[in-house]
Amino acid sequence: MSRETSYISNSSRVMCFTTGTRFPISDIAGFGYFLRVAVIDNKEKRVLFRKQYDIHAQVALSPDGQWFAVLEQTRLSLRRL
């Protein structure tokens, strides 16, 4: 099961994220929750950033679309797009 939400910044960039649950089909795959994030530039029609995080991570895109932030527990990371 998954849920999708997106935020639009003041620029042409959009951040989309999906959350869900994985369950094992074989002994190789493990059970787990995930948060997948993608930042897309609508003008250039390309994906600028894509990554998977722990379900409890918090993500944000700056209003100008130039910075991506992720908070994982007590660690804050900033990435210039």
Secondary structure, 3 states (H helix, E strand, C coil): CEEEEEEECCCCEEEEEEEEEECCCCCCCCCEEEEEEEEEECCCCEEEEEEEECCCCEEEECCCCCEEEEEECCEEEEEEC
